[in-house]
């Protein structure tokens, strides 16, 4: 698993824990001051956890699109195509 994938998934877990803590605080009986945290919870959950998880899994499933292995790298497959094109 690429290092970038691990970083995305670790940060997704941090966002998930933060969203769960805010969600529990919103679920408990509270005053009107905590009602302002509803958009914060939505942002932490949707933008934080979901987005980081999607990017982490995408870099894991499609590693040739990551920085560790750029898409235009010289691979045996791309060399065989270039030699066929010359012949």
N, CA, C and O atoms as a GROMACS GRO file, in nm:
protein
  348
    1UNK      N    1   0.085  -0.117   0.000
    1UNK     CA    2   0.000   0.000   0.000
    1UNK      C    3   0.090   0.124   0.000
    1UNK      O    4   0.180   0.135   0.084
    2UNK      N    5   0.068   0.216  -0.092
    2UNK     CA    6   0.150   0.337  -0.099
    2UNK      C    7   0.138   0.423   0.028
    2UNK      O    8   0.036   0.420   0.097
    3UNK      N    9   0.243   0.497   0.055
    3UNK     CA   10   0.244   0.582   0.175
    3UNK      C   11   0.134   0.688   0.169
    3UNK      O   12   0.075   0.722   0.272
    4UNK      N   13   0.108   0.741   0.051
    4UNK     CA   14   0.004   0.842   0.038
    4UNK      C   15  -0.133   0.785   0.076
    4UNK      O   16  -0.215   0.854   0.136
    5UNK      N   17  -0.157   0.661   0.040
    5UNK     CA   18  -0.283   0.595   0.078
    5UNK      C   19  -0.295   0.584   0.228
    5UNK      O   20  -0.400   0.612   0.285
    6UNK      N   21  -0.186   0.544   0.293
    6UNK     CA   22  -0.189   0.533   0.440
    6UNK      C   23  -0.217   0.667   0.505
    6UNK      O   24  -0.292   0.674   0.602
    7UNK      N   25  -0.159   0.775   0.452
    7UNK     CA   26  -0.184   0.908   0.509
    7UNK      C   27  -0.329   0.950   0.492
    7UNK      O   28  -0.390   1.005   0.584
    8UNK      N   29  -0.385   0.924   0.375
    8UNK     CA   30  -0.526   0.957   0.353
    8UNK      C   31  -0.616   0.879   0.447
    8UNK      O   32  -0.709   0.936   0.505
    9UNK      N   33  -0.590   0.749   0.464
    9UNK     CA   34  -0.675   0.668   0.550
    9UNK      C   35  -0.657   0.703   0.698
    9UNK      O   36  -0.754   0.699   0.774
   10UNK      N   37  -0.537   0.737   0.738
   10UNK     CA   38  -0.516   0.780   0.878
   10UNK      C   39  -0.587   0.912   0.906
   10UNK      O   40  -0.650   0.928   1.011
   11UNK      N   41  -0.578   1.006   0.814
   11UNK     CA   42  -0.648   1.132   0.835
   11UNK      C   43  -0.799   1.112   0.830
   11UNK      O   44  -0.872   1.183   0.898
   12UNK      N   45  -0.846   1.016   0.751
   12UNK     CA   46  -0.989   0.984   0.749
   12UNK      C   47  -1.034   0.933   0.885
   12UNK      O   48  -1.144   0.966   0.930
   13UNK      N   49  -0.952   0.852   0.949
   13UNK     CA   50  -0.987   0.803   1.083
   13UNK      C   51  -0.992   0.916   1.184
   13UNK      O   52  -1.077   0.917   1.273
   14UNK      N   53  -0.901   1.011   1.172
   14UNK     CA   54  -0.903   1.127   1.264
   14UNK      C   55  -1.031   1.207   1.243
   14UNK      O   56  -1.095   1.248   1.340
   15UNK      N   57  -1.068   1.230   1.118
   15UNK     CA   58  -1.193   1.301   1.089
   15UNK      C   59  -1.314   1.224   1.140
   15UNK      O   60  -1.409   1.284   1.191
   16UNK      N   61  -1.312   1.091   1.127
   16UNK     CA   62  -1.424   1.010   1.175
   16UNK      C   63  -1.439   1.021   1.326
   16UNK      O   64  -1.551   1.036   1.376
   17UNK      N   65  -1.329   1.012   1.399
   17UNK     CA   66  -1.335   1.024   1.545
   17UNK      C   67  -1.385   1.162   1.585
   17UNK      O   68  -1.468   1.175   1.675
   18UNK      N   69  -1.336   1.266   1.518
   18UNK     CA   70  -1.382   1.402   1.548
   18UNK      C   71  -1.531   1.417   1.517
   18UNK      O   72  -1.604   1.479   1.595
   19UNK      N   73  -1.576   1.362   1.406
   19UNK     CA   74  -1.718   1.371   1.370
   19UNK      C   75  -1.803   1.294   1.469
   19UNK      O   76  -1.913   1.339   1.504
   20UNK      N   77  -1.755   1.179   1.515
   20UNK     CA   78  -1.831   1.103   1.614
   20UNK      C   79  -1.842   1.179   1.746
   20UNK      O   80  -1.948   1.179   1.809
   21UNK      N   81  -1.734   1.243   1.788
   21UNK     CA   82  -1.738   1.321   1.912
   21UNK      C   83  -1.836   1.438   1.902
   21UNK      O   84  -1.912   1.464   1.995
   22UNK      N   85  -1.833   1.507   1.791
   22UNK     CA   86  -1.927   1.619   1.771
   22UNK      C   87  -2.070   1.566   1.761
   22UNK      O   88  -2.162   1.628   1.812
   23UNK      N   89  -2.089   1.452   1.695
   23UNK     CA   90  -2.221   1.392   1.683
   23UNK      C   91  -2.278   1.350   1.818
   23UNK      O   92  -2.396   1.368   1.843
   24UNK      N   93  -2.193   1.294   1.903
   24UNK     CA   94  -2.238   1.257   2.038
   24UNK      C   95  -2.274   1.382   2.117
   24UNK      O   96  -2.372   1.383   2.190
   25UNK      N   97  -2.194   1.487   2.104
   25UNK     CA   98  -2.224   1.612   2.175
   25UNK      C   99  -2.356   1.671   2.128
   25UNK      O  100  -2.430   1.728   2.207
   26UNK      N  101  -2.387   1.656   2.000
   26UNK     CA  102  -2.513   1.707   1.947
   26UNK      C  103  -2.631   1.620   1.989
   26UNK      O  104  -2.743   1.669   2.002
   27UNK      N  105  -2.608   1.490   2.011
   27UNK     CA  106  -2.716   1.399   2.048
   27UNK      C  107  -2.755   1.413   2.195
   27UNK      O  108  -2.868   1.384   2.232
   28UNK      N  109  -2.663   1.456   2.277
   28UNK     CA  110  -2.692   1.473   2.420
   28UNK      C  111  -2.780   1.596   2.440
   28UNK      O  112  -2.780   1.687   2.357
   29UNK      N  113  -2.855   1.599   2.549
   29UNK     CA  114  -2.932   1.721   2.577
   29UNK      C  115  -2.838   1.841   2.593
   29UNK      O  116  -2.742   1.836   2.669
   30UNK      N  117  -2.868   1.946   2.520
   30UNK     CA  118  -2.779   2.061   2.520
   30UNK      C  119  -2.859   2.189   2.500
   30UNK      O  120  -2.979   2.185   2.470
   31UNK      N  121  -2.793   2.298   2.516
   31UNK     CA  122  -2.856   2.428   2.496
   31UNK      C  123  -2.847   2.471   2.350
   31UNK      O  124  -2.794   2.398   2.266
   32UNK      N  125  -2.899   2.588   2.321
   32UNK     CA  126  -2.898   2.637   2.182
   32UNK      C  127  -2.759   2.670   2.130
   32UNK      O  128  -2.740   2.683   2.009
   33UNK      N  129  -2.662   2.684   2.220
   33UNK     CA  130  -2.526   2.720   2.175
   33UNK      C  131  -2.463   2.607   2.093
   33UNK      O  132  -2.388   2.633   1.999
   34UNK      N  133  -2.494   2.483   2.128
   34UNK     CA  134  -2.434   2.370   2.056
   34UNK      C  135  -2.504   2.342   1.923
   34UNK      O  136  -2.453   2.264   1.842
   35UNK      N  137  -2.619   2.402   1.900
   35UNK     CA  138  -2.686   2.382   1.772
   35UNK      C  139  -2.605   2.437   1.656
   35UNK      O  140  -2.624   2.397   1.541
   36UNK      N  141  -2.515   2.528   1.685
   36UNK     CA  142  -2.429   2.584   1.581
   36UNK      C  143  -2.326   2.482   1.532
   36UNK      O  144  -2.260   2.505   1.431
   37UNK      N  145  -2.312   2.368   1.601
   37UNK     CA  146  -2.216   2.266   1.561
   37UNK      C  147  -2.270   2.171   1.454
   37UNK      O  148  -2.196   2.086   1.406
   38UNK      N  149  -2.394   2.184   1.416
   38UNK     CA  150  -2.450   2.095   1.314
   38UNK      C  151  -2.376   2.108   1.181
   38UNK      O  152  -2.343   2.006   1.120
   39UNK      N  153  -2.347   2.230   1.132
   39UNK     CA  154  -2.268   2.238   1.008
   39UNK      C  155  -2.125   2.187   1.025
   39UNK      O  156  -2.066   2.135   0.931
   40UNK      N  157  -2.071   2.201   1.145
   40UNK     CA  158  -1.936   2.150   1.171
   40UNK      C  159  -1.936   1.998   1.162
   40UNK      O  160  -1.844   1.938   1.105
   41UNK      N  161  -2.039   1.936   1.217
   41UNK     CA  162  -2.048   1.791   1.211
   41UNK      C  163  -2.061   1.744   1.066
   41UNK      O  164  -1.995   1.649   1.025
   42UNK      N  165  -2.145   1.812   0.989
   42UNK     CA  166  -2.161   1.776   0.849
   42UNK      C  167  -2.030   1.790   0.773
   42UNK      O  168  -1.995   1.703   0.692
   43UNK      N  169  -1.958   1.896   0.798
   43UNK     CA  170  -1.830   1.918   0.729
   43UNK      C  171  -1.729   1.811   0.770
   43UNK      O  172  -1.662   1.754   0.684
   44UNK      N  173  -1.717   1.784   0.900
   44UNK     CA  174  -1.622   1.683   0.946
   44UNK      C  175  -1.654   1.546   0.886
   44UNK      O  176  -1.564   1.472   0.845
   45UNK      N  177  -1.782   1.514   0.882
   45UNK     CA  178  -1.819   1.381   0.834
   45UNK      C  179  -1.808   1.370   0.683
   45UNK      O  180  -1.739   1.281   0.632
   46UNK      N  181  -1.873   1.459   0.610
   46UNK     CA  182  -1.878   1.445   0.464
   46UNK      C  183  -1.749   1.488   0.396
   46UNK      O  184  -1.695   1.415   0.314
   47UNK      N  185  -1.700   1.604   0.430
   47UNK     CA  186  -1.579   1.653   0.364
   47UNK      C  187  -1.455   1.584   0.421
   47UNK      O  188  -1.362   1.551   0.347
   48UNK      N  189  -1.454   1.564   0.551
   48UNK     CA  190  -1.338   1.503   0.613
   48UNK      C  191  -1.329   1.354   0.591
   48UNK      O  192  -1.243   1.307   0.516
   49UNK      N  193  -1.418   1.279   0.655
   49UNK     CA  194  -1.406   1.134   0.654
   49UNK      C  195  -1.434   1.075   0.516
   49UNK      O  196  -1.353   0.996   0.466
   50UNK      N  197  -1.544   1.111   0.454
   50UNK     CA  198  -1.583   1.050   0.328
   50UNK      C  199  -1.482   1.083   0.217
   50UNK      O  200  -1.439   0.994   0.144
   51UNK      N  201  -1.445   1.209   0.205
   51UNK     CA  202  -1.354   1.249   0.098
   51UNK      C  203  -1.215   1.188   0.116
   51UNK      O  204  -1.157   1.138   0.020
   52UNK      N  205  -1.162   1.190   0.237
   52UNK     CA  206  -1.030   1.132   0.261
   52UNK      C  207  -1.031   0.982   0.234
   52UNK      O  208  -0.934   0.928   0.180
   53UNK      N  209  -1.139   0.915   0.270
   53UNK     CA  210  -1.148   0.772   0.244
   53UNK      C  211  -1.155   0.744   0.094
   53UNK      O  212  -1.090   0.652   0.045
   54UNK      N  213  -1.232   0.822   0.023
   54UNK     CA  214  -1.242   0.803  -0.123
   54UNK      C  215  -1.106   0.822  -0.189
   54UNK      O  216  -1.066   0.741  -0.273
   55UNK      N  217  -1.035   0.928  -0.152
   55UNK     CA  218  -0.904   0.952  -0.212
   55UNK      C  219  -0.805   0.843  -0.173
   55UNK      O  220  -0.726   0.799  -0.257
   56UNK      N  221  -0.808   0.799  -0.048
   56UNK     CA  222  -0.717   0.693  -0.006
   56UNK      C  223  -0.740   0.563  -0.080
   56UNK      O  224  -0.645   0.498  -0.124
   57UNK      N  225  -0.866   0.523  -0.095
   57UNK     CA  226  -0.897   0.400  -0.166
   57UNK      C  227  -0.866   0.415  -0.315
   57UNK      O  228  -0.821   0.320  -0.378
   58UNK      N  229  -0.892   0.532  -0.370
   58UNK     CA  230  -0.863   0.553  -0.513
   58UNK      C  231  -0.713   0.542  -0.540
   58UNK      O  232  -0.673   0.480  -0.639
   59UNK      N  233  -0.629   0.600  -0.455
   59UNK     CA  234  -0.484   0.588  -0.475
   59UNK      C  235  -0.437   0.446  -0.453
   59UNK      O  236  -0.337   0.404  -0.512
   60UNK      N  237  -0.508   0.370  -0.370
   60UNK     CA  238  -0.470   0.232  -0.347
   60UNK      C  239  -0.511   0.145  -0.466
   60UNK      O  240  -0.435   0.056  -0.507
   61UNK      N  241  -0.630   0.169  -0.521
   61UNK     CA  242  -0.678   0.088  -0.633
   61UNK      C  243  -0.611   0.124  -0.765
   61UNK      O  244  -0.591   0.038  -0.850
   62UNK      N  245  -0.576   0.250  -0.783
   62UNK     CA  246  -0.514   0.297  -0.906
   62UNK      C  247  -0.378   0.356  -0.875
   62UNK      O  248  -0.361   0.478  -0.882
   63UNK      N  249  -0.279   0.274  -0.841
   63UNK     CA  250  -0.149   0.327  -0.798
   63UNK      C  251  -0.072   0.398  -0.909
   63UNK      O  252   0.015   0.479  -0.879
   64UNK      N  253  -0.100   0.369  -1.034
   64UNK     CA  254  -0.024   0.435  -1.140
   64UNK      C  255  -0.058   0.583  -1.149
   64UNK      O  256   0.013   0.658  -1.216
   65UNK      N  257  -0.164   0.627  -1.084
   65UNK     CA  258  -0.200   0.768  -1.082
   65UNK      C  259  -0.141   0.839  -0.961
   65UNK      O  260  -0.167   0.958  -0.942
   66UNK      N  261  -0.063   0.771  -0.880
   66UNK     CA  262  -0.007   0.834  -0.761
   66UNK      C  263   0.132   0.889  -0.790
   66UNK      O  264   0.189   0.864  -0.897
   67UNK      N  265   0.186   0.963  -0.697
   67UNK     CA  266   0.319   1.022  -0.715
   67UNK      C  267   0.428   0.916  -0.712
   67UNK      O  268   0.534   0.936  -0.770
   68UNK      N  269   0.403   0.803  -0.647
   68UNK     CA  270   0.504   0.698  -0.639
   68UNK      C  271   0.531   0.637  -0.775
   68UNK      O  272   0.642   0.592  -0.802
   69UNK      N  273   0.432   0.634  -0.861
   69UNK     CA  274   0.448   0.577  -0.994
   69UNK      C  275   0.368   0.662  -1.092
   69UNK      O  276   0.251   0.634  -1.116
   70UNK      N  277   0.430   0.765  -1.150
   70UNK     CA  278   0.358   0.854  -1.242
   70UNK      C  279   0.307   0.778  -1.365
   70UNK      O  280   0.365   0.676  -1.403
   71UNK      N  281   0.199   0.826  -1.427
   71UNK     CA  282   0.140   0.754  -1.540
   71UNK      C  283   0.230   0.748  -1.663
   71UNK      O  284   0.213   0.657  -1.745
   72UNK      N  285   0.322   0.839  -1.679
   72UNK     CA  286   0.408   0.840  -1.797
   72UNK      C  287   0.544   0.778  -1.769
   72UNK      O  288   0.641   0.809  -1.838
   73UNK      N  289   0.551   0.692  -1.670
   73UNK     CA  290   0.681   0.631  -1.639
   73UNK      C  291   0.716   0.530  -1.746
   73UNK      O  292   0.629   0.478  -1.816
   74UNK      N  293   0.844   0.503  -1.758
   74UNK     CA  294   0.888   0.408  -1.859
   74UNK      C  295   0.871   0.267  -1.802
   74UNK      O  296   0.941   0.228  -1.710
   75UNK      N  297   0.780   0.196  -1.857
   75UNK     CA  298   0.756   0.058  -1.816
   75UNK      C  299   0.782  -0.032  -1.937
   75UNK      O  300   0.785   0.016  -2.050
   76UNK      N  301   0.800  -0.160  -1.914
   76UNK     CA  302   0.823  -0.250  -2.027
   76UNK      C  303   0.708  -0.246  -2.127
   76UNK      O  304   0.729  -0.263  -2.247
   77UNK      N  305   0.588  -0.224  -2.078
   77UNK     CA  306   0.473  -0.219  -2.167
   77UNK      C  307   0.479  -0.098  -2.260
   77UNK      O  308   0.451  -0.109  -2.379
   78UNK      N  309   0.516   0.018  -2.205
   78UNK     CA  310   0.522   0.138  -2.289
   78UNK      C  311   0.640   0.129  -2.386
   78UNK      O  312   0.631   0.183  -2.496
   79UNK      N  313   0.749   0.064  -2.349
   79UNK     CA  314   0.862   0.048  -2.440
   79UNK      C  315   0.826  -0.046  -2.554
   79UNK      O  316   0.868  -0.025  -2.667
   80UNK      N  317   0.749  -0.148  -2.524
   80UNK     CA  318   0.714  -0.242  -2.632
   80UNK      C  319   0.624  -0.173  -2.734
   80UNK      O  320   0.632  -0.200  -2.854
   81UNK      N  321   0.538  -0.083  -2.687
   81UNK     CA  322   0.454  -0.008  -2.780
   81UNK      C  323   0.538   0.084  -2.869
   81UNK      O  324   0.512   0.095  -2.989
   82UNK      N  325   0.637   0.148  -2.811
   82UNK     CA  326   0.717   0.241  -2.889
   82UNK      C  327   0.804   0.168  -2.991
   82UNK      O  328   0.828   0.220  -3.100
   83UNK      N  329   0.850   0.049  -2.958
   83UNK     CA  330   0.929  -0.027  -3.056
   83UNK      C  331   0.840  -0.080  -3.167
   83UNK      O  332   0.884  -0.090  -3.282
   84UNK      N  333   0.715  -0.114  -3.136
   84UNK     CA  334   0.624  -0.159  -3.240
   84UNK      C  335   0.588  -0.044  -3.333
   84UNK      O  336   0.570  -0.066  -3.453
   85UNK      N  337   0.578   0.075  -3.282
   85UNK     CA  338   0.541   0.189  -3.362
   85UNK      C  339   0.651   0.222  -3.462
   85UNK      O  340   0.622   0.268  -3.572
   86UNK      N  341   0.776   0.200  -3.426
   86UNK     CA  342   0.888   0.231  -3.515
   86UNK      C  343   0.901   0.127  -3.626
   86UNK      O  344   0.946   0.160  -3.736
   87UNK      N  345   0.862   0.006  -3.600
   87UNK     CA  346   0.883  -0.102  -3.698
   87UNK      C  347   0.784  -0.096  -3.814
   87UNK      O  348   0.790  -0.180  -3.903
   0.00000   0.00000   0.00000
